[in-house]
Amino acid sequence: MVAEVVRVNGRPFSALGEVLDELARKRNVRGPYPIANYMKARLGEAPTGAAVSKWMYGDSRPTHENMQRFADAFELSKTEKITLSFAYTYGQQPPEDAYPGPMA
């Protein structure tokens, strides 16, 4: 399970928020508003920064469509998509055996 990390404002990200943050940071995008801006720049449409912030702190859940938009905008690998979908569905990191065979 993803450990809760306390952010600058003192609130921890949810497990899904941690995964979103980690995946975005791998692409040098940090924070909910930059994530929303990055998605908009890549796709032409995106949720607001306030909406992304609510997902990251667990105040609301993104739609399946918005998770697909995130995956598309950030060009996630198969492994990253599994990690994201597991966090979205179960609120935690997937177990090691969740990755079938070689993943890119």
PEGI-V58649 format. One record per pair of residues at least 12 apart in sequence whose C-alpha atoms are under 10 Angstrom apart, sorted by the first residue. I is the first residue (numbers start at 1). GAP is how many residues later the second one is. Records with the same first field share a line. If there is no record, write none. Layout:
I=GAP + GAP
This chain:
1=14 + 86 + 89 + 90 + 91 + 92 + 93 + 94
2=12 + 13 + 14 + 15 + 16 + 17 + 85 + 89 + 90 + 91 + 92
3=12 + 15 + 89 + 90
4=13 + 14
5=13
7=50
11=46
12=44 + 45 + 46
13=40 + 41 + 42 + 43 + 44 + 45 + 46
14=40 + 41 + 42 + 43 + 44 + 45 + 73 + 77 + 78
15=40 + 41 + 42 + 43 + 69 + 71 + 72 + 73 + 75 + 76 + 77 + 78
16=39 + 40 + 41 + 42 + 45 + 46 + 67 + 68 + 69 + 70 + 71 + 72 + 73 + 74 + 75 + 76 + 77
17=15 + 35 + 36 + 37 + 38 + 39 + 40 + 41 + 67 + 70 + 71 + 74
18=38 + 39 + 66 + 69 + 73 + 74 + 75
19=37 + 61 + 64 + 65 + 66 + 67 + 68 + 69 + 72 + 73 + 74
20=12 + 15 + 32 + 35 + 36 + 47 + 50 + 51 + 63 + 64 + 67 + 68
21=14 + 35
23=47 + 48 + 51 + 53 + 57 + 58 + 60 + 61
24=14 + 46 + 50 + 52
26=48
27=47 + 48
29=45
31=18 + 21 + 22 + 25
32=16 + 17 + 18 + 19 + 20 + 21 + 22 + 23 + 24 + 25
33=14 + 15 + 16 + 17 + 18 + 19 + 20
34=14 + 15 + 18
35=12 + 13 + 14 + 17 + 18 + 35 + 38 + 39
36=12 + 13 + 14 + 15 + 16 + 17 + 34 + 37
37=12
38=32 + 35 + 36
39=27 + 30 + 31 + 32 + 33 + 34 + 35
40=29 + 30 + 33
41=32
42=27 + 28 + 30 + 31 + 32 + 33
43=26 + 27 + 29 + 30
44=29
45=24
46=20 + 23 + 24 + 27
47=15 + 19 + 22 + 23
52=14
55=33
58=33
61=27
62=26
63=25
64=21 + 24
67=14 + 17 + 18 + 21
68=13 + 16 + 17
70=14
71=13 + 14
76=28
77=26 + 27
78=21 + 24 + 25 + 26
79=19 + 20 + 21 + 23 + 24 + 25
80=23 + 24
82=12 + 16 + 17
83=12 + 15 + 16
86=12
